[in-house]
Amino acid sequence: MSQGLFSAEQLADYQRDGYVLVRSLFDPEEIDLLRRAAKEDRAMDEHAFGRSDGEGGSVRLSLWNHPGDDLYGMFARCRRMVDTVEQVLEDEAYHYHSKMIMKQAVTGGAWEWHQDYGYWYENGVLYPNLCSVFTAVDAATRENGCLQVLKGSHHLGRVTHVKLGDQTCADPERVKAAAERLELVYCEMDPGDSVFFHGNLLHRSDQNHSPHDRWALVCCYNAKQNSPYKEGPHPSYTPLKKVGNGAIKQVGIKRFSDTAGNDSFLAVDHKSTSDTIVKSES
């Protein structure tokens, strides 16, 4: 297995707490390239969809299954991220899907408590041996609806998920009981910070009433040995071609200096992927 970023202490933290926050996984130039690309990408905006939180707010997001050779793909395929995911999965990792979460200033909605595996269990994934990497594109604060986690909640196992408005969330009664026993952590992050978290970690976010956007890129990975036993909206094991850590700047700079390299969100067939996942995870 390739060498990831986590020390033995960080791996122990991940096993105990269900997450590890890494400061400055991506440097300011890299995250500025991503922010500019995403916020100027009309195709991504046109193919985004919203999820109402039932309280007047809505979160918009775009999703895709396969990372391409565009800037988004370079983030999902870069060694510093994938090698570290493989440390926690203890297996070869493949790309399960990615999404850009667009929590707009003032109007951005909340996400209810949920586990990612609460969705993915229904897709034929037998074990919760998956890892999501949440990277702050904008600063994430308590005021603009940063990620919240219940520390150690992955040890609860999979919680039943129920429909609540436009969202599917973890059983509120069980979450309430867990919240009385487990520490609530607000993951306030600067742009370029990333949280690696377990598929069964309970997490949520509040509405954004601030004047600042809170966009985030979330890349999700499954273990090779955990490939789904049936066809679903996300791919079965597909070898992931890693790229060097310098690929982000190479591709990003080319995007903005050469119109021929200015690939949009539609460079990979993201539209059909988004349409399928909307039905599956709503």
LINGIKA-V641347 format. One record per helix or strand. SS is the DSSP state (alpha for helix, beta for strand). FROM is the first residue (numbers start at 1). TO is the last residue. If there is no record, write none. Layout:
ss->[SS/SS]
from->[FROM/FROM]
to->[TO/TO]
//
This chain:
ss->[alpha/beta/alpha/alpha/beta/beta/alpha/beta/alpha/beta/beta/beta/alpha/beta/beta/beta/alpha/beta/beta/alpha/beta/beta/beta/beta/beta/alpha/beta/alpha/alpha/alpha/alpha]
from->[8/19/28/42/49/58/71/78/79/93/108/111/116/130/140/147/153/161/167/172/184/189/194/203/214/224/243/247/259/265/270]
to->[17/22/40/46/52/64/77/78/89/103/108/114/123/136/140/150/156/164/170/179/187/189/198/205/223/226/243/257/261/267/280]
//
